[in-house]
Amino acid sequence: MPESDGDASQSSNSTSDPNPNPNSSARNGESAPQLKKSRTISAATGAVFPGPLHPAIRRSSTGPLPPPRRLTVAVDNPSDAPPNAGAFDREWCFPSFLGPYPSRPRTAARAPAGARPPPAPRRPEPRPPLPDRKGPAGAASSPHRTLARVSEAEKKKEAVKRPLVLEERKQLSLPSSTSAASAGGAALRFDNSLILLLLLVVSVSCALFAVSQRKRVLELEQEINNIRQLCRGNGVDSDDGVKILQPEDRNSITYFGNIDSRTVVLYTVVISLATPFFLFKYLDHLPQLKTPSKSMKNNEEEAPLKKRIAYTVDVFFSMYPYAKLLALLFATVLLIGFGGLALYAVSDASISEALWLSWSFVADSGNHADQVGLGPRIVSVSISSGGMLIFAMMLGLVSDAISEKVDSWRKGKSEVIESNHILILGWSDKLGSLLKQLAIANKSLGGGVVVVLAERDKEEMEMDIAKLEFDFMKTSVICRSGSPLILADLKKVSVSKARAIIVLAADENADQSDARALRVVLSLTGVKEGLRGHVVVEMSDLDNEPLVKLVGGELIETVVAHDVIGRLMIQCALQPGLAQIWEDILGFENAEFYIKRWPQLDGMHFEDVLISFPDAVPCGVKVAANDGKIIINPDDNYVLNDGDEILVIAEDDDTYAPGPLPEVRRGFLPNAPCPRKYPEKILFCGWRRDIDDMIMVLEAFLAPNSELWLFNEVPEKEREKKLADGGLDPLRLINIKLVHKEGNAVIRRHLESLPLETFDSILILADESVEDSIVHSDSRSLATLLLIRDIQGNELRIRPAEYYLYEQEELCFYDIMVRGRERQEIVIGYRLANTDNAIINPTHKSEIRKWSLDDVFVVISNGE
């Protein structure tokens, strides 16, 4: 209905009050909006109000203008307005969504001098009900009604509704004013509480000072009376009293003079001790007192002052390691200082004696037992309590420092002060055998130092090394916890002073392991001090070797252990017995390779150098003119130049030296033909990551029409794809024919399906599926080995004796070495027919003995 619409519009105007203070001054009152053009709206024009979002509208009243008034008209009580007064005695209004605004009160105009005084206020008369102020709004809601014709019932209803709407408006205007009052009241309460607290402190201080002054006056009066009685008893006149007091009671006069200073000191100590508690409670309100003009919103966004101070202290303690010690020293000085001042205030001691007593109470809490008097006892007990607290803090700091240092030692964080040591970077399951060989190598040097840097706990590394139960023969193994990728950790183990650096491959994926090795090499090249020793890097994939050499340069030596082991396996499979020889040569238990320069051999031919070492066998030359390239089995006519080094097989680096040339009989070399190659049949059990490289090695060793059987669990199609990814095309193989068989090498039924008796060699490979777990891989290989018992036999046939001698011919080992040179071979050892193990670098090479054609010689040869 039209009435309800008008009431709703009017109630919305009355309930919206954005001004939080209705009693604002005239300066903050509202001002009339500037209208573009005023016009009269009536029902006759057929105008329709668009709603509450319409801008301010000028309304016209059809009634007569009200008489001029000189009294203030309050908008909050529109019932006092005369009839036909327009919109609350205004000729404009705001839209309903802006809410009612208080009008500026109209003050009475001052009458000129001599004018008649205003008449006395009339008695209020009953006023007619307010007219319907909907005006055109009613016309908009109902076009058939006009403002001039309103029924009597509607007027009565409007008269009843008007007080209810005004009452609701008064009630709804209270919260905004209450919120503003509460915001202002909070600030006033804080200011009042702070001021009252300051006044309370000042009042209490003044009261205490007044009491002390009153006590002092009473003491002075008592002293004066005592002096007068003393003078009267001695018959001394009043004029001579001062002379009597000067030599005898000088201390009492000094005491009276020091009462002011002691009182000031006492109040200073009390106020100084109470100030921190006061600041702790009201610390967050200090910025508000400093900048009271800031709004509450900005202050709420800023961090409290307590938190900022706590953060500053936290940063200070974090940045400076000696901050705790400085804080303890500062607290001790404060305790001694305030304690000495307090003792000076409550006792008769001087300031220096009071400070010394305070220090003695702090150092020894039992010294306060001799104090006399309530004040000195209270102060001494307080100082002793603070001293015990400081002593406990000092013990805590010392204990923490010692524990931290011991933990750093236990966790391997300390620096290694060593030089000419061997540094191992990384940790793998091969570390145990590596440490064992290094200990054997250092035995001739009287021991050495091996430092291990790995990303493991020091205690775990030492425990794993202790489980080896191996005698390191005076070689010290030092473990440090850290990352080889961090320069600080590398400097911690003296990387620039190491004699040799070994980078172990990680027990993970080959590409990930090589990527980590590459990062370690980059870290090593970034050492500012430089590297004194050579670096050996273990690689997992042969394809990644050139990249590491490119980054490391000539200083880096790479060893692709996976590829080397694969090649050695093939050689040992094709020549049974060679595995034991490689084990002796590559290990340090027996004879091994050594390189050393001998200046006395310069200018000699290699055929003479070959028989110049009674306790070693020369195998090659490290040519200085060719960037240190090693030539194995050089030509007899090669002449040693300045800087060349000799590669020999010897027991140890200090067990051999060149001697005089022995007398050797060349004799006649048997004209034995080279053995003919026959097709072979080889079985691979398992699938290695680089099996394509092993196939290429077999392609070079085997005769045509040979067969290579691949027995594993990898499907045949996937095998072809992996071989193609490795760069191997089976169709291009000339000497080998690939035969694929699927099965599990640890299942006896699958192995029995293979013609094991027809294979010349069987190689058990570490399967790719269990390659990451060395224990699991070894267990699988041992299980396969136990199932395959007959491989080829146990005899050693590397080079038969008939290649070098006749039956029952008597020769020394030097003679056989010379005959071996005629075949472009180097004889390094032999195996007698009635023994199981080969002898490498035999002693007594000049001793002549009979040889049998069943004997076998170990030689180094360029071909078959």
Protein Blocks (a to p, Z undefined) as FASTA:
>chain_A
ZZlmmmmmmmmmmmpcfbfblkbcfklmccddddfbdcdddfklopacfbjklccddddd
fbdcddddfbdcdfklmmlpcehkbjohiabdcdfklopadddddddddddehiacdddd
dddddddddddfklmmmmmmmmkbcfklccfklmmmmmmmmmmmmmmmmmmmmmmmmmmm
mmmmmmmmmmmmmmmmmmmmmmmmmmmmmmmmmmmmmmmmmmmmmmmmmmmmnopafklm
mmmmmmmmmmmmmmmmmmmmmmmmmmmmmmmmmmmmmmmmmmmmmmmmmmmmbcfklmmm
pccfklmmmmmmmmmmmmpmklmmmmmmmmmmmmmmmmmmmmmmmmmbdfklmmmmmmmm
mmpmklmmmpgcjklmmmmmmmmmmmmmmmmmmmmmmmmmmmmmmmmmmnopaccddehi
acdedjdfklmmmmmmmmmmmmmnopaaddddddbdfklmmmmmmmnopaeehpacdddd
ddfkbmklmmmnommlpfbdcdddddddfklmmmmmmmmmmmmmmpmnbpfbdcddddfb
fklmmmmmmmnommbccddfklmmmmmmmmmmmmghjlmmmmmmmmmklccddddddfkl
goiafklmmmmpfkbccfbdcdfklgopacehiafklccdehiacddddfblklgccddd
ddddfbjadddddddddddddddedjdfklmmmmmmmmmmpcghiacddddfbdfklmmm
mmmmnopafklpmkbccddddddfkbfklmmmpcfklpfbdcddddfklmmpmklmmmmm
mmmmmmmmblnbpcdcfbcfklmmcehiacdfklmmmmmmmnopacfbdcdfkbmbdceh
iehklbccdddfkbccddddfbZZ
